[in-house]
Amino acid sequence: MRVTTSKSKHSESFYITKGFINDKGTSTSVVIRKLGTLSELLKDHGPTRDDVMAWAREEARLETLKYKEELKNKSVQITFHADRQLDYKKQTFFRGGYLFPQAIYYGLQMNKICRKLKARYKFQYDMNAILSDLIYARLLEPVSKRASFQLASEFLEKPSYELHDVYRALDVLGSECDFIQSEVYKNSHFLCERNDKILYYDCTNYYLEIEQENGSKKYGKSKEHRPNPIIQMGLFMDGDGMPLAFSLFPGNTNEQKSLKPLEQKVLDEFGCQKFIYCSDAGLASEDNRAYNHMGERAYIVTQSIKKLPAEDRAWALNKQGFKRVSDDKPIDISLIPEDDTGLYYKDEPYTTKRLHQRLIITYSPKYARYQSTLRSRQVEHAQKMIDSGKTKKERRNPNDPARFIGTMAVTQDGEAAGIHKFLDEEKIESEAQYDGLYAVCTDLLDDDVSGILKVSEGRWQIEECFRIMKTDFSARPIYLQEENRITAHFLICFLALLSYRILEKRLGYRYTCEEILNTLRALNFAEIQEQGFVPLYERERITDELHNVCGFHTDYEFLTKSQMKTIQKKSKGRE
């Protein structure tokens, strides 16, 4: 509703009008209420015309609120006919779960990023519609790009593009991947606070449905033990589990070398200069530690106790010198009860060729019990393998029970040597001495141990990010062939992950990934005789919270078309 005026030779009249689209699809308006002439209104709402206009606008606002309230309480009567067939190919089912990540998408101002891309490339298709639909499809039903295009036709808002436009858009998205990431990071501060003082880094790889190497798609060590060429991903995540930046590199490349190029982009383009780098031992080479010892950066990384120099390893395995993390009370961990649940540590200076560091060794009785139980099962399995004569020749998995099987050549009375399999007790005992122990290395020489350990423990979240992308978002296998399109595919997965994480945070981390995604996938509607929509989902606590955090409600018995359009506008931040 808005205020309009009409002027004659001697007077000016004020009205409240309502705009609408008529049956012919033309915009028009209707007078809702005549407020009076200027001379009349000046008496009660003057003394100036501006005062009258301010009063009139307030009245229009109140009329708008009244109208919206009436719509909420409006009863709708629709007649159905038992002898009337459905219209041929008439769509009545619509997916509405995308409305909630749509609120995140526009909150990240990705529509504005798309406008910048259009200014650069001068393409004619709707990049914003394509990118948003691909992200929503990745969340609601992760399928191929062709199937995603078909899925988007089930959204309340139909695709404004063709399938061939999708593949053209992928080329642009892949080329501008770094730019989009940096822009999205900056815009994410409008939606939530970013804990970029701690950055976690890890790598994984994805297999492709091809047999021949091509470009960055190379044979390498697949983490899923697939015989296909792979492509690798390095991912930065902030201290709250929000993805920050990613890069792709060839499947045959040492992942240690992947850190510096991506981190340099974060330093140059993201504005992050002061942070603690955190990773596991596999990405904590001397070079990577030294790189994060520069400027205002620091590092906290895990350290393999087995790979320590002999003197330091002996110190780490010694049960003396430990303290309780909670109060620094000295304790002999050999005297700790089996059911103890505490955490204990000791630390010492640790100097390498290039760095002065601090080595922290922790001991957890609970973790020790877990490792001991797990190894007992593996030993039992190894014995069964010996008894059955079915032992593996290759032992690629470091947790393979076959590692406990020893071999020995034996002869009898000068005959040819035979192979005897046995349980390697020395190997079992050697592993047992590490039970419950964990090592962290850092250049934070004076910081509180509990804070350092808390940062290190947060690494599990980046593994969770990889799991979500691989499992819930079906990031692999990859069917695309061209490099730019493959990059675009992972960009879409990355943006879907960020959208999900922000939504998860807004919901207060009260729901699992499965609960959130299943709820979004169930938020569907049926159109009734072109009059409006009936929700097809069950109202639950999680649906209430989704509506509250996104700023709109679809959980009414019936939604008129006008109401649904208003909801769509709200999800885009336009009302």
C-alpha positions in Angstrom: 0.0 0.0 0.0 1.2 3.5 -0.8 0.0 7.1 -0.7 -1.1 8.8 -3.9 -2.4 12.3 -4.6 -4.5 13.9 -7.2 -4.5 17.7 -7.9 -7.2 19.9 -9.3 -7.2 23.6 -9.8 -8.2 24.5 -6.3 -7.4 21.4 -4.1 -5.2 18.3 -3.6 -6.7 15.0 -2.5 -4.9 12.1 -0.6 -5.5 8.4 -1.1 -4.2 5.0 0.0 -3.9 2.7 -3.0 -3.0 -1.0 -3.5 -1.2 -2.2 -6.6 -2.0 -5.6 -8.2 -1.7 -7.6 -11.4 -5.0 -7.9 -13.3 -6.2 -10.9 -15.3 -4.5 -9.6 -18.4 -1.1 -9.5 -16.6 -1.1 -5.7 -16.4 0.0 -3.8 -13.3 -2.8 -1.6 -12.0 -4.1 -0.2 -8.7 -7.2 0.4 -6.7 -8.1 3.0 -4.1 -8.4 1.4 -0.7 -9.3 4.6 1.3 -9.7 8.3 0.6 -8.0 10.3 3.3 -9.4 13.7 2.3 -8.2 17.0 0.8 -5.1 18.8 1.8 -7.1 21.7 3.3 -9.1 19.3 5.4 -6.1 17.3 6.6 -4.1 20.3 7.6 -6.5 21.1 10.4 -5.8 17.8 12.2 -2.4 16.7 10.9 -0.7 20.0 9.9 0.6 22.6 10.0 2.5 21.7 6.8 1.9 19.5 3.7 5.0 17.4 4.8 3.3 16.7 8.1 0.2 15.6 6.3 2.2 13.3 4.0 4.0 11.8 7.0 0.7 11.0 8.7 -0.7 9.6 5.4 2.3 7.3 5.0 1.8 6.0 8.5 -1.9 5.3 7.7 -0.8 3.4 4.6 1.6 1.3 6.7 -1.2 0.5 9.2 -3.5 -0.5 6.3 -0.8 -2.8 4.9 -0.4 -4.5 8.3 -4.2 -4.8 8.6 -4.4 -6.3 5.1 -1.6 -8.9 5.8 -3.3 -9.9 9.1 -6.6 -10.4 7.2 -4.8 -12.6 4.7 -3.5 -14.7 7.5 -7.0 -15.2 8.9 -8.7 -15.5 5.6 -10.7 -18.6 5.0 -10.5 -20.2 1.5 -13.2 -22.2 -0.1 -12.3 -24.4 -3.0 -14.6 -26.8 -4.8 -13.5 -30.2 -6.0 -15.4 -32.4 -8.5 -15.3 -36.2 -8.1 -16.0 -36.6 -11.8 -13.5 -34.1 -13.2 -10.2 -35.4 -14.5 -6.9 -33.8 -13.9 -5.6 -31.5 -16.6 -3.1 -33.1 -19.0 0.5 -32.5 -17.9 -0.6 -30.0 -15.3 2.1 -29.6 -12.6 0.7 -29.6 -9.1 3.8 -30.7 -7.0 6.4 -28.1 -6.1 9.6 -28.2 -4.0 9.8 -25.4 -1.4 12.8 -26.4 0.6 15.1 -24.2 -1.5 13.5 -21.1 0.0 15.6 -21.5 3.2 19.1 -21.8 1.6 17.8 -19.0 -0.8 17.7 -16.7 2.2 21.4 -17.6 2.8 22.3 -17.2 -0.9 21.0 -13.7 -1.1 22.3 -12.9 2.4 25.8 -13.7 0.9 25.0 -11.3 -1.9 25.8 -13.9 -4.5 23.3 -12.2 -6.9 25.6 -9.1 -6.8 28.6 -11.3 -7.5 26.8 -12.7 -10.6 26.1 -9.1 -11.8 29.9 -8.4 -11.6 30.5 -11.5 -13.7 28.0 -10.4 -16.3 29.7 -7.0 -16.6 33.0 -8.8 -17.3 31.8 -11.5 -19.7 28.7 -9.9 -21.3 26.8 -13.2 -21.4 23.0 -13.1 -22.0 21.8 -16.0 -19.8 20.8 -15.5 -16.1 23.9 -16.5 -14.2 22.2 -15.8 -10.8 19.3 -18.1 -11.6 21.7 -20.9 -12.8 24.2 -20.7 -9.9 21.4 -20.5 -7.2 19.5 -23.4 -8.7 22.6 -25.6 -8.9 23.4 -24.8 -5.2 19.8 -25.6 -4.1 19.8 -28.8 -6.1 23.1 -29.9 -4.5 21.4 -29.5 -1.1 18.0 -30.9 -1.9 18.8 -33.7 -4.3 22.5 -33.9 -5.4 22.4 -35.2 -9.0 24.1 -34.4 -12.4 23.9 -31.0 -13.9 21.3 -32.2 -16.4 19.2 -33.7 -13.7 19.6 -30.5 -11.6 18.2 -28.5 -14.4 15.1 -30.8 -14.5 14.9 -30.7 -10.7 14.8 -26.9 -10.8 11.6 -27.1 -12.8 9.9 -28.4 -9.7 10.8 -25.3 -7.7 8.2 -22.7 -7.0 10.1 -20.4 -9.3 10.8 -21.9 -12.8 14.2 -21.8 -14.5 14.7 -18.7 -16.7 17.4 -20.4 -18.7 18.1 -23.5 -20.9 20.2 -26.5 -20.3 23.0 -25.4 -22.6 23.2 -22.2 -20.6 24.1 -24.2 -17.5 27.3 -25.6 -19.2 28.2 -22.2 -20.5 27.8 -20.8 -17.0 30.0 -23.6 -15.6 32.9 -22.4 -17.8 32.7 -18.9 -16.3 32.2 -20.1 -12.7 35.3 -22.3 -13.1 37.4 -19.4 -14.5 36.3 -17.1 -11.7 36.5 -19.6 -8.8 39.1 -17.6 -6.8 37.3 -14.3 -7.2 33.9 -15.8 -6.2 35.4 -17.4 -3.1 37.0 -14.1 -1.9 33.8 -12.2 -2.5 31.7 -14.7 -0.7 34.0 -14.7 2.3 33.8 -10.9 2.6 30.0 -11.0 2.2 29.7 -13.8 4.8 30.5 -11.3 7.5 27.0 -9.8 6.9 25.4 -13.1 8.0 27.6 -14.3 10.8 30.8 -13.6 12.7 33.8 -15.4 11.2 36.4 -16.9 13.5 39.3 -16.4 11.1 41.9 -16.3 13.9 42.1 -20.1 13.6 42.4 -21.7 10.2 42.3 -25.5 9.7 43.7 -27.1 6.6 43.3 -30.5 5.2 43.2 -32.4 1.9 41.2 -35.1 0.3 40.7 -36.5 -3.2 37.8 -37.4 -5.5 37.6 -40.0 -8.2 36.3 -39.5 -11.7 34.4 -41.9 -13.9 37.3 -42.2 -16.4 40.1 -44.7 -17.0 42.7 -42.5 -18.7 44.6 -39.6 -17.1 43.8 -36.2 -18.5 45.0 -32.7 -17.3 44.8 -32.6 -13.5 43.0 -35.9 -13.4 45.9 -38.2 -12.5 46.4 -41.6 -10.9 47.3 -41.2 -7.2 46.7 -42.5 -3.8 42.9 -42.6 -3.5 41.6 -42.2 0.0 38.7 -44.3 -1.1 40.9 -47.0 -2.6 39.4 -46.5 -6.1 41.3 -47.5 -9.2 40.2 -44.4 -11.1 42.2 -41.2 -11.8 41.7 -38.6 -9.0 41.7 -34.9 -8.4 42.7 -33.5 -5.0 41.2 -30.7 -3.0 42.8 -28.5 -0.3 40.3 -26.9 2.0 40.7 -24.1 4.6 38.1 -23.9 7.4 37.7 -21.3 10.1 37.6 -21.9 13.8 33.8 -22.4 13.8 33.8 -25.1 11.1 32.8 -22.7 8.3 34.6 -23.4 4.9 36.8 -20.5 3.9 38.6 -21.3 0.7 39.6 -24.3 -1.4 41.9 -25.2 -4.3 42.2 -28.2 -6.6 45.5 -29.8 -7.7 46.5 -32.9 -9.7 45.9 -36.3 -8.3 49.6 -37.3 -8.4 50.9 -34.2 -6.5 52.3 -34.3 -3.0 49.6 -32.7 -0.8 52.3 -31.0 1.3 52.9 -28.6 -1.6 49.3 -27.7 -1.9 49.2 -25.4 1.2 51.4 -22.4 0.2 49.5 -21.4 -3.0 46.1 -21.5 -1.4 47.3 -19.8 1.8 48.9 -17.0 -0.2 45.5 -16.4 -1.8 43.9 -16.2 1.6 46.6 -13.7 2.7 46.4 -11.6 -0.4 42.7 -11.7 -1.3 40.8 -12.5 1.9 42.5 -9.9 4.2 43.4 -12.6 6.7 46.8 -11.9 8.1 46.8 -12.9 11.7 45.8 -16.5 12.4 46.9 -19.9 13.8 47.4 -22.6 11.2 46.2 -26.0 12.3 46.6 -29.3 10.5 47.4 -33.0 11.0 50.9 -34.3 10.8 50.5 -35.2 7.1 50.3 -31.4 6.2 52.8 -30.2 8.8 56.1 -30.5 7.0 59.1 -28.4 8.2 58.4 -26.1 5.2 54.7 -25.6 6.1 55.6 -24.9 9.7 58.2 -22.4 8.8 55.8 -20.7 6.3 53.3 -20.3 9.2 56.0 -19.0 11.5 56.2 -15.8 9.4 54.4 -12.5 9.9 51.6 -12.6 12.4 50.9 -16.3 11.9 51.5 -19.2 14.2 50.9 -23.0 14.0 49.5 -25.8 16.0 50.0 -29.2 14.3 49.9 -32.8 15.3 53.1 -34.7 15.5 53.8 -38.4 14.9 55.5 -39.7 18.1 57.0 -42.6 16.1 58.8 -40.2 13.8 60.4 -38.2 16.6 64.2 -38.4 17.1 65.1 -41.3 19.4 65.8 -39.1 22.4 62.5 -37.2 22.1 60.5 -40.4 21.4 61.9 -42.0 24.6 60.9 -38.9 26.6 57.4 -39.0 25.1 57.0 -42.7 26.0 58.2 -42.2 29.6 55.3 -42.3 32.0 56.9 -39.8 34.3 56.6 -36.0 34.3 52.9 -35.7 33.4 50.5 -33.1 34.8 46.7 -32.9 34.8 45.5 -30.5 32.2 42.7 -29.1 34.4 44.9 -27.9 37.3 48.6 -28.7 36.4 48.8 -31.2 39.3 51.8 -33.6 38.7 50.8 -37.2 38.3 52.3 -40.6 37.5 50.1 -41.9 34.7 51.2 -45.5 35.5 49.2 -45.2 38.7 46.0 -43.9 37.1 42.9 -46.1 37.6 41.6 -47.9 34.4 38.3 -46.0 34.5 39.9 -42.5 34.7 38.5 -40.0 32.3 41.0 -37.2 32.8 43.5 -35.7 30.3 47.2 -35.3 31.2 50.2 -33.7 29.5 53.9 -32.8 29.6 55.8 -30.5 27.3 59.4 -29.6 26.5 61.3 -27.4 24.0 61.6 -29.1 20.6 64.2 -27.6 18.2 64.7 -28.7 14.6 67.1 -27.3 12.0 64.9 -24.3 11.3 62.5 -23.8 14.2 62.3 -23.5 18.0 59.1 -25.3 18.9 57.2 -26.7 21.8 56.3 -30.4 21.9 53.3 -31.3 24.0 52.5 -35.0 24.8 49.0 -35.8 26.1 47.7 -39.0 27.6 44.1 -40.0 27.8 43.2 -43.2 29.7 39.9 -43.3 27.8 41.7 -43.1 24.4 44.1 -45.8 25.7 41.3 -48.1 26.5 39.8 -47.6 23.1 43.0 -48.3 21.2 43.7 -51.4 23.4 40.2 -52.8 22.7 40.5 -52.1 19.0 43.9 -53.7 18.7 42.6 -56.8 20.6 40.0 -57.3 18.0 42.5 -56.9 15.2 44.9 -59.4 16.9 41.9 -61.8 17.1 41.2 -61.3 13.4 44.9 -61.8 12.6 44.9 -65.2 14.4 41.8 -66.3 12.5 43.6 -65.4 9.3 46.6 -67.5 10.3 44.4 -70.5 11.4 42.5 -70.4 8.0 45.7 -69.9 6.0 44.1 -66.9 4.3 46.6 -64.1 4.8 47.0 -61.0 2.7 50.0 -60.3 0.7 49.6 -56.6 0.5 49.1 -54.4 3.6 48.2 -51.0 2.3 46.0 -50.0 5.2 48.0 -49.2 8.4 45.2 -50.6 10.5 45.0 -53.9 8.7 45.1 -56.8 11.2 47.5 -58.5 8.8 50.3 -56.2 10.1 50.4 -58.4 13.2 51.2 -61.5 11.2 54.9 -62.4 11.0 56.5 -64.8 8.6 59.5 -67.1 9.1 61.2 -69.5 6.8 61.7 -73.0 8.4 63.4 -76.2 7.2 63.0 -79.8 8.3 65.8 -82.3 7.9 67.5 -80.4 5.0 64.4 -80.1 3.0 63.4 -76.9 1.2 62.4 -74.0 3.4 58.7 -73.4 4.0 56.9 -70.2 5.2 55.5 -70.3 8.8 52.9 -67.6 9.8 52.7 -66.4 13.4 51.4 -63.6 15.6 54.1 -61.0 16.0 54.0 -60.4 19.7 56.9 -57.9 19.5 54.9 -55.8 17.0 51.8 -56.0 19.2 53.8 -54.9 22.2 55.5 -52.1 20.3 52.2 -50.6 19.3 50.7 -50.9 22.8 53.3 -48.6 24.3 51.7 -45.7 22.3 48.2 -46.3 23.6 46.5 -43.1 24.8 49.4 -40.9 23.7 49.0 -37.9 21.4 51.5 -35.3 20.3 51.1 -31.6 19.3 53.8 -29.3 18.1 53.5 -25.5 18.1 55.5 -22.3 18.0 53.3 -20.8 20.7 55.9 -21.2 23.4 54.1 -19.5 26.2 50.4 -20.1 25.6 48.2 -22.1 27.9 48.3 -25.8 27.1 44.5 -26.2 27.5 43.9 -23.5 24.8 46.4 -25.1 22.4 44.8 -28.5 22.8 41.3 -27.1 22.3 42.4 -25.6 19.0 44.0 -28.9 17.9 40.8 -30.9 18.8 38.8 -28.7 16.4 40.4 -30.5 13.4 37.5 -33.0 13.4 35.2 -30.4 11.9 37.2 -30.3 8.6 36.8 -34.0 8.3 33.1 -33.5 8.8 33.1 -30.9 5.9 34.7 -33.5 3.6 32.2 -36.1 4.7 29.2 -33.9 4.0 30.5 -33.0 0.6 31.3 -36.6 -0.4 28.2 -38.2 1.2 25.4 -35.8 1.6 26.2 -33.6 -1.4 27.5 -36.5 -3.6 30.5 -34.5 -4.8 31.9 -37.7 -6.3 32.1 -39.4 -8.7 32.7 -36.6 -11.2 31.3 -37.0 -14.7 32.5 -33.7 -16.1 35.6 -33.7 -18.3 36.7 -30.1 -18.9 38.9 -28.5 -16.2 36.9 -25.4 -15.7 33.6 -27.3 -15.4 35.2 -29.6 -12.8 36.3 -26.6 -10.8 32.8 -25.1 -11.1 31.4 -28.4 -9.8 33.5 -28.2 -6.6 32.7 -24.5 -6.3 29.0 -25.3 -6.2 29.7 -28.0 -3.6 31.7 -25.5 -1.6 29.0 -22.8 -1.7 26.4 -25.4 -0.8 28.5 -26.5 2.2 28.9 -22.9 3.3 25.2 -22.2 3.0 24.4 -25.3 5.0 27.0 -24.4 7.7 25.5 -20.9 8.1 22.0 -22.4 8.4 23.3 -24.9 10.9 24.8 -22.1 13.0 21.6 -20.0 12.8 19.8 -23.1 14.2 22.2 -23.1 17.1 23.8 -26.5 16.2 20.8 -28.2 17.7 20.2 -30.5 14.7 22.3 -33.0 12.8 23.2 -32.7 9.1 20.8 -35.5 8.3 17.9 -33.8 10.2 18.4 -30.4 8.5 18.8 -31.8 5.0 15.9 -34.3 5.3 13.7 -31.5 6.6 14.6 -29.2 3.7 13.9 -32.0 1.2 10.5 -32.7 2.7 9.3 -29.0 2.5 7.1 -29.5 -0.5 3.7 -28.0 -1.7 0.7 -28.9 -3.7 -0.9 -26.3 -5.9 -4.7 -26.3 -5.6 -6.7 -25.1 -8.7 -4.2 -22.3 -9.3 -5.6 -20.6 -6.2 -2.7 -21.3 -3.9 -0.6 -23.9 -2.2 -1.1 -26.5 0.6 2.0 -27.6 2.5 2.8 -31.3 2.2 5.1 -31.5 5.2 4.7 -32.1 8.9 5.1 -29.1 11.2 7.8 -29.8 13.8 10.1 -27.9 16.1 12.8 -27.8 13.4 10.4 -26.3 10.8 9.4 -23.7 13.3 13.0 -22.7 13.8 13.8 -22.7 10.1 11.0 -20.3 9.5 12.1 -18.1 12.4 15.7 -17.8 11.4 14.9 -17.2 7.8 12.2 -14.5 8.4 9.2 -16.0 6.7 6.5 -18.7 7.3 5.1 -21.3 4.9 3.5 -23.4 7.7 -0.1 -22.2 7.1 -3.0 -24.5 6.2 -3.3 -22.7 2.9 -1.1 -20.1 1.1 -2.5 -17.9 -1.5 -0.5 -17.2 -4.6 0.0 -13.6 -3.4 1.3 -14.9 0.0 3.7 -17.3 -1.7 5.1 -14.5 -3.9 5.6 -12.4 -0.7 7.5 -15.4 0.8 9.7 -15.7 -2.2 10.5 -12.0 -2.0 11.3 -12.3 1.7 13.6 -15.2 1.1 15.6 -12.9 -1.3 15.6 -10.0 1.2 13.4 -7.9 -1.0 10.6 -7.2 1.4 
